[in-house]
Amino acid sequence: MNGDEFIKKVKKLGKKNDVAVRFDQKHGKGSHGTLYYGDKKTTVKRSEIGPSLLSAMLKQLDIDKDQF
């Protein structure tokens, strides 16, 4: 999964759970940005995301892996 796919899935989940989601490209270096899920946030890189990084990002956003 790449960063764009991750952002799209989180936005869909946010819409389903009525949680505000936004991506801020300005808060990050190069191809990185900050994804806000309610009051939680994580840094997202736009390239390929490995399984361990995906787990860490979901944990930072307090999203259950099964929900995702």
N, C-alpha and C positions, 0 to 999 in steps of 0.2 A: 504494500500500500504506500502511496506517496502522500505528501502533505496536503495536496488539494483534495484528494479523496477523503482523507481524515477530516478535514474542515467541513466538507459536504455532509459526511455522516453525522458529525457533531451538531451541525445546524439542523438536520432533520430530526435528531433526537431532542434537541432543544425545543423545536416546534411542537413535537409530540408531548413533551413534558411541561410545556409552557415556561421555559427557561430562556432568558435573553442570551443570545450568542452573537459575538462580533469578533472579527479578525482585524488586528491593527498591524499593518505592514511597517509602519514607522517605528514601532518598538521592536527592533531586531536588526541584526547586521546581515548584509548580503541577502541571501534567500530565506532568512528567518523572519518570523513575525510572532506576535503574541495573540493567542486565542483566548477569549474570555467566555466562560460558561457560567452564567450567573455571577457570583462573587469569587469564583475560582479562576485561575489562569494557568496557562502553560505556554512554553515556547514551541513553535512548530517550524520545522524546516520543510521546504517545498519539495525536496528530493525524497528518495526512498526511505521509509521508516521501518526499521527492523522490529522483531517481536518484543525484545526487551525494552526498547525505547517506547513502543506503543503501550506496553503495560505501565511504564512509568508516567506517561502522559495522561492515560486514563485515571491513574491513581491521583495525580495532581488535580484533575478536574472532578474527582470524586464520582466517576462513572464506573458502574459495575461492568466487568468484561462481558457478562452474559447479556446485558442490556444493549451493548454496543454491537 
